[in-house]
Amino acid sequence: MARAGLTAERLTRAGAELADEVGFEQVTVSAVARRFDVKVASLYSHVKSSQDLKTRIALLALEELADRATEALAGRAGKDALRALADVYRDYAREHPGRYAAAQLRLDPETAAASAGVRHARMTRALLRGYDLTEPDQTHAVRLLGSVFHGYVSLELGGGFSHSAPDTEETWNRILDALDALLRNWPDPVLT
């Protein structure tokens, strides 16, 4: 029998905590049921499956990231805004590695359109307007920033930079300087 007070939200938060502890791929309905010392079947009235639980964790992570980014970007523009947004992603990944991994989960188009991922795109595009980028260059730049932020954070979390100098903080700062310079001097399209 399910314990009183179990809700989809409580299960999602417990799943997110578990993801941060053991990794997002290890999160299952069974693992969350063990946390609450209840039978797995009792959770299915709140979540449909382990995939549903993972989708809920992804949506939670996207919401948390968007809330942090909104706060960090308030009143900032240009390089200051770029650094604030980049640091939000990096700091969140360090604090919540499982949730950060969840935020990368591929969502179906309808779920994605209703998620906080839309807020992320809007904030990034607003930041890029400060660099006078218009379409299609804005879309190219959104993809570039996402690739650089995620790539660096993933490599850093995986220990990819832990055995060499200079310090990763120095590299991070140089990358952000380079991105700022690139965004201020965005290349014209090459005609083929």
C-alpha positions as CSV (number, residue, x, y, z in Angstrom):
1,M,0.0,0.0,0.0
2,A,1.3,3.5,-0.9
3,R,2.3,5.9,1.8
4,A,0.0,8.9,2.2
5,G,1.5,12.0,0.7
6,L,3.1,10.4,-2.4
7,T,2.5,12.6,-5.4
8,A,4.0,12.8,-8.9
9,E,5.9,15.9,-7.7
10,R,7.4,14.2,-4.7
11,L,8.4,11.2,-6.8
12,T,9.9,13.5,-9.4
13,R,11.9,15.3,-6.8
14,A,13.1,12.0,-5.2
15,G,14.0,10.8,-8.7
16,A,16.0,14.0,-9.3
17,E,17.8,13.6,-6.0
18,L,18.6,10.0,-6.9
19,A,19.8,11.1,-10.4
20,D,22.3,13.5,-8.7
21,E,23.5,10.7,-6.4
22,V,23.8,7.7,-8.8
23,G,23.4,9.1,-12.3
24,F,20.3,9.8,-14.4
25,E,20.5,6.5,-16.3
26,Q,20.1,4.6,-13.1
27,V,16.8,6.2,-12.2
28,T,13.9,3.8,-12.3
29,V,10.5,3.6,-10.7
30,S,11.8,0.6,-8.7
31,A,14.7,2.6,-7.4
32,V,12.4,5.5,-6.3
33,A,10.0,3.0,-4.7
34,R,12.9,1.7,-2.6
35,R,13.5,5.2,-1.4
36,F,10.0,5.4,0.0
37,D,9.9,1.8,1.1
38,V,6.8,1.1,-0.9
39,K,5.9,-1.4,-3.6
40,V,6.6,-0.4,-7.2
41,A,3.0,-0.9,-8.1
42,S,1.9,1.8,-5.7
43,L,3.8,4.4,-7.7
44,Y,2.1,3.7,-11.0
45,S,-0.9,5.7,-9.9
46,H,1.5,8.7,-9.9
47,V,3.9,8.0,-12.8
48,K,3.2,5.8,-15.9
49,S,6.7,4.3,-16.2
50,S,10.4,4.8,-15.7
51,Q,10.4,6.8,-18.9
52,D,7.6,9.0,-17.7
53,L,9.5,9.6,-14.4
54,K,12.7,10.5,-16.4
55,T,10.7,12.9,-18.5
56,R,9.3,14.6,-15.4
57,I,12.9,14.9,-14.0
58,A,14.0,16.4,-17.3
59,L,11.2,19.0,-17.1
60,L,12.0,19.8,-13.5
61,A,15.7,20.3,-14.5
62,L,14.8,22.5,-17.4
63,E,12.5,24.6,-15.1
64,E,15.2,24.9,-12.4
65,L,17.8,25.9,-15.0
66,A,15.5,28.5,-16.6
67,D,14.7,30.0,-13.2
68,R,18.4,30.4,-12.4
69,A,19.1,31.8,-15.8
70,T,16.3,34.3,-15.6
71,E,17.6,35.6,-12.2
72,A,21.3,35.6,-13.4
73,L,20.5,37.5,-16.7
74,A,18.3,40.2,-15.1
75,G,19.8,43.6,-15.9
76,R,22.8,42.2,-17.8
77,A,23.8,42.5,-21.5
78,G,26.7,41.6,-23.7
79,K,29.7,39.8,-22.3
80,D,28.3,40.1,-18.8
81,A,25.1,38.3,-19.8
82,L,27.0,35.7,-21.8
83,R,29.2,34.9,-18.7
84,A,26.1,34.8,-16.5
85,L,24.3,32.3,-18.7
86,A,27.3,30.1,-19.2
87,D,28.0,30.1,-15.5
88,V,24.4,29.1,-14.7
89,Y,24.8,25.9,-16.9
90,R,28.2,25.1,-15.5
91,D,27.3,25.7,-11.9
92,Y,24.0,23.7,-12.2
93,A,25.9,20.8,-13.8
94,R,28.4,20.7,-11.0
95,E,25.7,20.9,-8.3
96,H,23.2,18.6,-9.9
97,P,25.0,16.3,-12.4
98,G,22.1,13.9,-12.7
99,R,19.5,16.6,-13.2
100,Y,21.9,18.3,-15.7
101,A,22.0,15.0,-17.6
102,A,18.2,14.8,-17.4
103,A,17.9,18.3,-19.0
104,Q,19.6,16.7,-22.1
105,L,16.8,14.1,-22.5
106,R,15.2,14.1,-25.9
107,L,11.6,15.1,-25.5
108,D,8.7,14.6,-27.9
109,P,7.8,17.8,-29.8
110,E,4.7,18.5,-27.8
111,T,6.3,18.1,-24.4
112,A,9.4,20.1,-25.6
113,A,7.1,23.0,-26.8
114,A,5.4,23.1,-23.4
115,S,8.7,22.9,-21.4
116,A,11.0,25.5,-19.9
117,G,13.3,24.7,-22.8
118,V,11.4,27.4,-24.7
119,R,12.4,29.9,-22.0
120,H,16.0,28.9,-22.5
121,A,15.8,29.6,-26.2
122,R,14.1,33.0,-25.6
123,M,16.8,34.0,-23.1
124,T,19.6,33.0,-25.3
125,R,18.1,34.9,-28.3
126,A,17.6,37.9,-26.1
127,L,21.2,37.8,-25.1
128,L,22.2,37.5,-28.8
129,R,20.2,40.6,-29.7
130,G,22.8,42.5,-27.6
131,Y,25.3,41.4,-30.2
132,D,23.1,42.6,-33.1
133,L,22.6,39.1,-34.5
134,T,19.5,38.4,-36.6
135,E,18.2,35.3,-38.3
136,P,19.5,32.9,-39.4
137,D,22.7,33.9,-37.6
138,Q,20.9,33.9,-34.2
139,T,20.0,30.3,-34.6
140,H,23.6,29.4,-35.6
141,A,24.8,31.2,-32.5
142,V,22.2,29.6,-30.2
143,R,23.5,26.2,-31.4
144,L,27.1,27.3,-31.0
145,L,26.6,28.4,-27.4
146,G,24.7,25.3,-26.5
147,S,27.4,23.1,-28.0
148,V,30.3,24.9,-26.3
149,F,28.6,25.1,-22.9
150,H,27.4,21.5,-22.9
151,G,30.6,20.1,-24.4
152,Y,32.9,21.9,-22.0
153,V,30.7,21.0,-19.0
154,S,30.4,17.4,-20.0
155,L,34.1,17.0,-20.5
156,E,34.9,18.7,-17.3
157,L,32.5,16.6,-15.3
158,G,33.8,13.5,-16.9
159,G,37.3,14.4,-15.7
160,G,38.6,15.2,-19.2
161,F,40.6,18.2,-18.1
162,S,41.7,17.0,-14.6
163,H,45.2,15.9,-15.5
164,S,46.6,18.9,-17.3
165,A,47.4,22.6,-16.9
166,P,46.2,25.3,-17.0
167,D,43.4,25.2,-14.5
168,T,39.9,24.6,-16.0
169,E,38.7,28.0,-14.6
170,E,41.3,29.8,-16.7
171,T,40.2,27.8,-19.8
172,W,36.6,28.5,-19.1
173,N,37.3,32.3,-18.9
174,R,39.3,32.2,-22.1
175,I,36.5,30.3,-23.9
176,L,34.0,32.9,-22.8
177,D,36.3,35.7,-24.0
178,A,36.6,34.0,-27.3
179,L,32.8,33.5,-27.6
180,D,32.3,37.2,-26.8
181,A,34.8,38.2,-29.5
182,L,33.2,35.9,-32.0
183,L,29.7,37.1,-31.3
184,R,30.9,40.8,-31.6
185,N,32.5,40.0,-34.9
186,W,30.2,37.4,-36.4
187,P,31.4,36.3,-39.8
188,D,29.4,37.0,-42.9
189,P,28.1,33.9,-44.7
190,V,30.5,32.3,-47.1
191,L,29.0,32.2,-50.5
192,T,29.4,28.9,-52.3
